[in-house]
Amino acid sequence: MPRRLRLHRRARHLTFALPPQHAARLFHAQVVGPSERQLRELAGQALGEVYFRDGGRRAHGLDVEFTDIEQLEIEL
């Protein structure tokens, strides 16, 4: 079961490349027209994998929730 960790909120300015499987999920979601909640879940999964869990090298089982977004830019 994923751990829920409540961190103090702080602004993070991140730049990273998404692994192909996460990029494919976001592209597919764009086609089918997801809700904002679904997009946040997909983005949270990607952010957790790439930034917090570092591709499986740390923070195993950490569940990331993507909230309070001020700005999000995605480039292809």
C-alpha positions in Angstrom: 0.0 0.0 0.0 1.4 3.4 -0.9 2.6 5.7 1.9 0.9 9.0 2.2 3.4 11.7 3.3 2.1 15.2 3.9 5.0 17.6 3.1 5.0 21.3 3.8 3.9 23.0 0.7 6.5 24.9 -1.2 6.9 26.1 -4.8 9.0 23.9 -6.9 10.3 24.8 -10.3 11.1 21.6 -12.1 12.4 20.7 -15.5 12.6 17.1 -16.5 11.9 14.7 -19.4 9.1 12.3 -18.9 9.8 8.6 -19.3 8.1 7.3 -22.5 5.3 5.4 -20.7 4.2 8.6 -18.8 4.4 10.7 -21.9 2.2 8.1 -23.8 -0.4 8.2 -21.0 -0.6 12.0 -21.2 -0.8 11.9 -25.0 -3.6 9.3 -24.9 -5.4 11.3 -22.2 -5.3 14.4 -24.4 -7.1 12.4 -27.2 -9.9 11.0 -25.0 -10.5 14.3 -23.1 -9.9 13.6 -19.5 -11.2 15.5 -16.5 -8.8 17.8 -14.6 -8.7 15.3 -11.8 -7.6 12.6 -14.2 -4.9 14.8 -15.6 -3.7 15.7 -12.1 -3.5 12.0 -11.3 -1.5 11.2 -14.4 0.8 14.2 -13.7 1.2 13.1 -10.1 2.2 9.6 -11.2 4.8 11.0 -13.6 6.1 13.5 -11.1 6.4 10.9 -8.4 8.3 8.5 -10.6 10.7 11.0 -12.1 11.3 13.5 -9.3 10.6 11.9 -5.9 11.2 8.2 -6.6 14.0 8.9 -9.1 13.1 6.0 -11.4 12.8 3.5 -8.6 16.1 4.4 -6.8 14.5 6.0 -3.7 11.2 6.7 -1.9 9.7 3.3 -2.8 5.9 3.3 -2.4 5.6 7.1 -2.0 2.2 8.3 -3.3 2.4 11.8 -4.9 -0.6 14.1 -5.1 -0.3 17.0 -7.6 -2.2 20.0 -6.1 -2.1 23.8 -5.9 -0.6 24.2 -9.4 0.4 27.7 -10.3 1.9 27.0 -13.7 2.5 24.0 -15.8 4.3 23.9 -19.1 4.7 20.9 -21.3 6.9 20.9 -24.4 7.1 18.3 -27.0 
